Amino acid sequence: MIYTWRRKLLDAEAARGADLSEAVPTPVFAEAVMDDDEAVANTVQHPAIVVDLPRGKRLSIYPAASPALVSAALKALR
């Protein structure tokens, strides 16, 4: 089910005679970074950064997030 969209797109591109190597980019995995720094708990309930994603999903980054975590999250969205 997860890759149904990809298979359908590849089938459609193959039917058109398109070059399948360019039809869909090779999937990649986002690197997970663990930071040993213990951030001080922030009592502020409002995110510092909000990224609106497709289908109504939202990524919220709070001020207490470590720089490494913020960097990893934003790189994963590329």
N, CA, C and O of each residue as an XYZ file, in Angstrom:
312
protein
N       0.816     -1.202      0.000
C       0.000      0.000      0.000
C       0.857      1.262      0.000
O       0.513      2.246     -0.655
N       1.959      1.237      0.724
C       2.770      2.446      0.842
C       3.311      2.884     -0.515
O       3.346      4.078     -0.812
N       3.730      1.933     -1.334
C       4.364      2.278     -2.597
C       3.415      2.166     -3.791
O       3.873      2.130     -4.933
N       2.126      2.111     -3.555
C       1.154      1.992     -4.637
C       1.270      3.154     -5.612
O       1.238      2.941     -6.825
N       1.403      4.369     -5.113
C       1.490      5.543     -5.977
C       2.695      5.435     -6.904
O       2.623      5.811     -8.074
N       3.804      4.919     -6.375
C       5.031      4.813     -7.159
C       4.851      3.784     -8.277
O       5.235      4.027     -9.421
N       4.265      2.639     -7.938
C       4.046      1.588     -8.930
C       3.104      2.094    -10.025
O       3.350      1.854    -11.207
N       2.034      2.790     -9.646
C       1.089      3.320    -10.633
C       1.771      4.334    -11.553
O       1.537      4.338    -12.762
N       2.607      5.184    -10.980
C       3.316      6.176    -11.781
C       4.279      5.496    -12.745
O       4.351      5.868    -13.916
N       5.019      4.503    -12.260
C       5.953      3.782    -13.127
C       5.218      3.054    -14.248
O       5.684      3.045    -15.387
N       4.075      2.445    -13.939
C       3.283      1.761    -14.962
C       2.798      2.748    -16.026
O       2.845      2.454    -17.220
N       2.338      3.909    -15.589
C       1.858      4.927    -16.525
C       3.000      5.443    -17.397
O       2.826      5.639    -18.600
N       4.160      5.661    -16.796
C       5.313      6.146    -17.553
C       5.787      5.087    -18.545
O       6.175      5.418    -19.666
N       5.759      3.813    -18.140
C       6.171      2.728    -19.031
C       5.212      2.623    -20.219
O       5.642      2.381    -21.347
N       3.918      2.804    -19.966
C       2.921      2.754    -21.037
C       3.134      3.886    -22.040
O       2.877      3.727    -23.234
N       3.603      5.021    -21.547
C       3.889      6.167    -22.413
C       5.196      5.996    -23.165
O       5.455      6.704    -24.139
N       6.028      5.050    -22.712
C       7.333      4.849    -23.330
C       8.384      5.797    -22.785
O       9.428      5.990    -23.409
N       8.122      6.392    -21.631
C       9.055      7.346    -21.028
C      10.238      6.618    -20.407
O      10.168      5.428    -20.103
N      11.317      7.354    -20.227
C      12.513      6.818    -19.577
C      12.218      6.659    -18.093
O      12.050      7.653    -17.387
N      12.154      5.423    -17.611
C      11.777      5.168    -16.221
C      12.827      5.623    -15.224
O      12.508      5.841    -14.054
N      14.073      5.772    -15.660
C      15.109      6.210    -14.722
C      14.882      7.650    -14.282
O      15.335      8.054    -13.211
N      14.178      8.429    -15.109
C      13.911      9.821    -14.754
C      12.478     10.035    -14.268
O      12.140     11.121    -13.798
N      11.642      9.016    -14.377
C      10.233      9.162    -14.011
C      10.058      9.408    -12.523
O       9.295     10.283    -12.114
N      10.763      8.638    -11.724
C      10.658      8.754    -10.273
C      12.066      8.712     -9.701
O      12.818      7.785     -9.999
N      12.440      9.692     -8.888
C      13.783      9.664     -8.304
C      13.954      8.474     -7.365
O      12.991      7.972     -6.786
N      15.180      8.045     -7.233
C      15.489      6.947     -6.333
C      15.167      7.362     -4.904
O      15.590      8.433     -4.470
N      14.426      6.536     -4.161
C      14.105      6.907     -2.778
C      15.358      6.917     -1.912
O      16.273      6.117     -2.109
N      15.383      7.820     -0.964
C      16.503      7.918     -0.024
C      15.943      7.971      1.391
O      14.765      8.265      1.596
N      16.784      7.690      2.341
C      16.386      7.737      3.734
C      16.992      8.960      4.402
O      18.123      9.343      4.102
N      16.245      9.563      5.297
C      16.740     10.702      6.058
C      17.568     10.183      7.225
O      17.191      9.224      7.898
N      18.682     10.827      7.446
C      19.556     10.435      8.541
C      18.948     10.879      9.873
O      18.483     12.012     10.002
N      18.955      9.999     10.841
C      18.489     10.342     12.189
C      19.701     10.733     13.024
O      20.705     10.021     13.046
N      19.603     11.856     13.702
C      20.710     12.348     14.512
C      20.268     12.393     15.965
O      19.230     12.970     16.287
N      21.049     11.789     16.834
C      20.778     11.838     18.268
C      21.792     12.783     18.892
O      22.993     12.654     18.655
N      21.319     13.721     19.678
C      22.183     14.690     20.330
C      22.191     14.408     21.821
O      21.137     14.235     22.433
N      23.384     14.363     22.404
C      23.505     14.072     23.827
C      23.200     15.282     24.709
O      23.040     15.141     25.922
N      23.120     16.471     24.106
C      22.817     17.662     24.898
C      21.404     17.562     25.451
O      20.457     17.258     24.724
N      21.277     17.821     26.733
C      19.946     17.826     27.337
C      19.440     19.264     27.354
O      19.922     20.102     28.115
N      18.477     19.521     26.512
C      17.916     20.866     26.440
C      17.053     21.124     27.666
O      16.368     20.231     28.165
N      17.100     22.331     28.127
C      16.268     22.722     29.257
C      14.819     22.747     28.784
O      14.509     23.303     27.731
N      13.957     22.151     29.556
C      12.540     22.112     29.190
C      11.999     23.527     29.072
O      12.201     24.360     29.955
N      11.330     23.778     28.002
C      10.772     25.095     27.746
C       9.281     25.054     28.067
O       8.566     24.156     27.623
N       8.829     26.016     28.829
C       7.423     26.037     29.211
C       6.549     26.730     28.168
O       5.323     26.716     28.274
N       7.182     27.339     27.158
C       6.424     28.007     26.105
C       5.731     26.945     25.251
O       6.363     25.983     24.816
N       4.449     27.122     25.016
C       3.673     26.127     24.281
C       3.544     26.441     22.787
O       2.873     25.705     22.063
N       4.170     27.512     22.319
C       4.040     27.903     20.919
C       5.292     27.513     20.147
O       6.404     27.764     20.612
N       5.132     26.904     18.974
C       6.303     26.513     18.183
C       7.028     27.732     17.618
O       6.423     28.770     17.353
N       8.343     27.577     17.441
C       9.145     28.640     16.841
C       9.047     28.594     15.318
O       9.099     29.629     14.653
N       8.905     27.383     14.771
C       8.796     27.181     13.325
C       7.653     26.206     13.064
O       7.526     25.188     13.743
N       6.831     26.524     12.085
C       5.758     25.619     11.670
C       5.878     25.433     10.161
O       5.881     26.405      9.406
N       5.978     24.174      9.726
C       6.050     23.857      8.303
C       4.768     23.115      7.941
O       4.503     22.032      8.463
N       3.971     23.706      7.041
C       2.742     23.062      6.575
C       3.084     22.103      5.446
O       3.702     22.490      4.454
N       2.679     20.857      5.604
C       2.952     19.802      4.637
C       1.674     19.440      3.892
O       0.584     19.845      4.297
N       1.800     18.678      2.802
C       0.604     18.268      2.060
C      -0.366     17.478      2.936
O       0.010     16.912      3.962
N      -1.610     17.457      2.503
C      -2.695     16.724      3.165
C      -2.968     17.210      4.584
O      -3.432     16.439      5.425
N      -2.688     18.469      4.851
C      -3.023     19.046      6.143
C      -2.089     18.692      7.280
O      -2.364     19.036      8.429
N      -0.990     18.014      6.988
C      -0.029     17.662      8.037
C       0.818     18.881      8.358
O       0.974     19.774      7.525
N       1.361     18.917      9.561
C       2.133     20.068     10.003
C       3.304     19.605     10.862
O       3.141     18.767     11.748
N       4.491     20.160     10.591
C       5.678     19.904     11.400
C       5.907     21.139     12.256
O       6.092     22.236     11.729
N       5.896     20.967     13.569
C       6.126     22.079     14.493
C       7.458     21.877     15.188
O       7.747     20.795     15.698
N       8.269     22.926     15.205
C       9.567     22.884     15.876
C       9.521     23.900     17.007
O       9.281     25.087     16.791
N       9.755     23.412     18.206
C       9.666     24.254     19.393
C      11.026     24.836     19.763
O      12.057     24.267     19.404
N      11.041     25.964     20.476
C      12.300     26.611     20.844
C      13.262     25.710     21.623
O      14.473     25.922     21.560
N      12.767     24.728     22.341
C      13.638     23.859     23.134
C      14.356     22.816     22.278
O      15.242     22.121     22.777
N      13.993     22.693     21.000
C      14.628     21.698     20.130
C      16.095     22.053     19.921
O      16.446     23.219     19.735
N      16.942     21.029     19.953
C      18.376     21.258     19.757
C      18.644     21.622     18.295
O      17.872     21.253     17.410
N      19.731     22.342     18.042
C      20.074     22.682     16.657
C      20.233     21.445     15.770
O      19.855     21.470     14.599
N      20.786     20.372     16.320
C      20.970     19.148     15.536
C      19.625     18.548     15.135
O      19.470     18.072     14.011
N      18.665     18.567     16.034
C      17.340     18.026     15.737
C      16.627     18.871     14.685
O      16.012     18.332     13.765
N      16.709     20.186     14.821
C      16.080     21.086     13.849
C      16.710     20.883     12.476
O      16.008     20.801     11.468
N      18.036     20.804     12.443
C      18.747     20.595     11.185
C      18.332     19.285     10.529
O      18.073     19.248      9.326
N      18.269     18.215     11.306
C      17.881     16.910     10.765
C      16.451     16.937     10.240
O      16.169     16.368      9.185
N      15.551     17.587     10.960
C      14.150     17.648     10.534
C      14.011     18.423      9.225
O      13.286     17.996      8.326
N      14.695     19.550      9.114
C      14.589     20.357      7.905
C      15.272     19.689      6.717
O      14.782     19.786      5.592
N      16.394     19.014      6.949
C      17.060     18.286      5.865
C      16.181     17.148      5.366
O      16.172     16.849      4.171
N      15.447     16.515      6.264
C      14.576     15.405      5.874
C      13.443     15.873      4.966
O      12.900     15.075      4.203
N      13.080     17.138      5.035
C      11.991     17.666      4.216
C      12.425     17.995      2.790
O      11.571     18.221      1.932
N      13.715     18.025      2.519
C      14.197     18.374      1.178
C      13.771     17.404      0.147
O      14.102     17.566     -1.027
